[in-house]
Amino acid sequence: MIAYLEGGLLKKETDRVIVLAHQIGYEVLVPAFVMASLNAVSVGDTLSLYIYYHQTERQPKPVLIGFMQEVEREFFKLFISVEAIGPLKAVKALNCPVSDIAAAIESKNIAFLKQLNGIGERTAHKIVATLRGKTGKFALIRENTARAEKAVPDAAEDLAAQVVEVLTSQLGHKPAEAKVMVDAALLRNPSIGTPEELFEEVYRGEVINGG
């Protein structure tokens, strides 16, 4: 099974790319939000993709679906756990950044979810019912990428601010409560380096404490 692919970009189409690795051309489907991030990548450039490998009895021909970040692939796996959303439907549906979709799920923004390709009212409600409370950390993906490029010196403070924002604005916690949760998580694990890791540590502590 292919989980990661790195090679030269041989061809770029509307919804897929062909990556040349070891004289083999791999056709990889990519969601629209991934394709948008490939605008600066030209034919011949090196391209690295995290791969979701799809093959079933109904779909005997292997399908490779590519993502720029491993956390995007993680969100994709969660997204296709919703009833009636398979991998191929999900590829077409994800026409917005993962962070925006995750925020819409946590805030129960049905109108936004209906803007995804092929997602109607009923499916949008299913997405919220299945995933709300599980996608908060994915709302941090874009912010984490931007901050990594800036190399902000006060990293811990920056991480804390991002996660407090998600806990209060999207998950309904009071600001003081959110700050206590985040501070406790940082005390338990000072080596945390990303908002996603901090978010997971916050809720790991809540589970341990019976919250």
Beta strands, then each sheet from edge to edge (+ up, - down):
strand 1: 4-12
strand 2: 16-21
strand 3: 24-29
strand 4: 46-54
strand 5: 63-67
sheet 1: 1+ 2- 3+ 5+ 4- 1+
end
